[in-house]
């Protein structure tokens, strides 16, 4: 959305690089005039990591067309961009081209309410607010030095584009357990299971259990072959 501008008591300076005169158009609808300029960029054309350097050359192509309500401005602008890559923080230098179209209404009559929007100041109009809006909206929020920029190593900050695909720091370690790496390391004892090939056993190590029948004796102390009386 363009910034809304009301009439101001401050007069425009025709010598300003972004101020254009409409005197050649007159008030008759249908007349038009095209002008090309190279002007220095205004200050504070920046969003996040990238912006248009103050004083950089802007290439403008502006067409002024008289209409019933005022002067219709159709313009294109080419501007250099400078900033940092959002992934690797390397310098970024690009070009951006924007276009915009705004109506600059005639100044209201005396005692009338000032209309919202852009207005002519006599025969002069200032395109800086409209140009600023168009450029700022066109700036990338995450500029890249190239589309496939791999960024920085999260462990050491090295540029992965120059470090190569072999760059690695081994398995990732949870920071909560990183202190354990400083503890002394102990070798785990090794145990060897005994090896048996069967020659150590010849069967003599095992004997079948022996059972003896109980002996029953009579009252006289002699063995009773008939066994106990179960009745």
Steps between C-alpha positions, in 0.01 A plus 500: 500500500639842418560748773220756520611856470300811568563849374773673689576866544861424405558569133683253277841592366512449122874438523448178699584194286165327564281807446340529155329794333165455326489846343546360150187285539257775582160407642364339187436128535688277258836678477806313622871539547777241554827573672807288583728587790795360694465610861671417833310258724344651812599378846354210697397279211576180689326195644690252717819381330470686170425846371573767244816689601441867566617706204506204260386577145134435426391477138151651465256499213198716587190566291267782604149491359235766556161364603184659629585450869865597475821352361548124465863399559627172358864430583763226502822507698816290497709497818809317627470289815771435754485280808586161647396149409246367750675158507875561481520877577710564190451836322210513256483737204191488281272716290130558553245652266166630623204674349216702646205711392347773715252781451601845620182696546459872451523704818156551665339841479527743786296389798461146366617189686836360399454171321692191605769387258760680295437857390658749266674800646414756235666368188738274695477143631740294711525128419735414788229356734357280224848396384604417856193279553561311176869439570457392862225253411724349229797436731553129580451406865764225475753595229724221371839517331376212282189286498677182619715663770566227763561753779732460799603198706293499818800370702794717389346770279701404190350574161373170366535623142881509540539227764360235266263209556761310708486762777376328816545501877395141565183387670303775665519502882219624717633813680357371826742204486799685355668520843533122509757523222745655748484208744785244494437211268525145638555194292231243536641168628504217253378156596566187299262209527669161547522291190391135511558251222351193676833325568495608864200276572523118478190418698686405819421833660135406526368199701143382513349531851464182698193416701487238778178327604411562863561213744225396737567296813280288724467536871786263547722721296516274199421623151140444401498393136126552472531875560285714722141420585293768329169375641 
